[in-house]
Amino acid sequence: MLIYSYFKREEIFLVLVGISIIGIVSPWMPSSISFLVALFNDGMGIPETLYYIIGNVSGPIFIFIWLVAFTEFYYQKYRKFVLIASVVYGIFFEIVFFVLLILDPTNIGNFYPPVDVEFTGIYLVLAISIIMIFFITGIIFSYGSINTDDPELRLKGFFLMAAFISYLLGAFLDAAVQQNYIYLIVTRGILISGAIEWLFGFITPKWLKDMILD
């Protein structure tokens, strides 16, 4: 919806943010794919190695895209440095990821087929680093909207801050805590609420603005 709104507003920022959000939730794509495969494969989902590749290999790419959008508004003076640092970080991330994967997929985490994984060791640190980069820059971005005199921008800022907090909580629980089915539903529910809050933060529906601001 964010990307689609570009054709109405012609704001490239919305495309970058839309792609970033699609990418930042990519770690949950393999569980969805694996779940669907398991439904038609006697409970057997996708292989562990493929699960890790689908969910993790693109993370640094989407962080870079998000930072391109973020530095359109913040730290413009240091934009070149931030983006170069992001590229270096991404290369380091991919090298570590594939080395761990090739040596032994269990170096990345404990896989609970067909739909869950608990990251461990050095890869858990890398996974948390992606979460924290997105969260910290997101809080800076949302605080900038909250700290204005425009009521509509402030409303957007509050929704965005709620979205980034939901993402941090849901992503941390999903990455570091072994989930049973009840916890898994709660965790994914938090993440889904974050997606809705992102949408309201970047494209606030008129009915919602009227309800809250009037």
Buried (B, 14 or more C-beta within 10 A) or exposed (E): EBBEBBEEEEEEBBBBBBBBBBBBBBBBBBBEBBEEBBEEEEEEBBBBEBBBBBBBBBBBBBBBBBBBBBBEEBEEEEBEEBBEEBEEBBEEBBEBBBEBBEEEBEBBBEBEBBBBBBBBEEBBEBBBBBBEBBBEBBBBBBEBBBEEEEEEBBBBBBBBBBBBBBBBBBBBBBBBEEBEEEBBEEBBEBBBBBBEBBBBBBBBEEEEBEEEEE
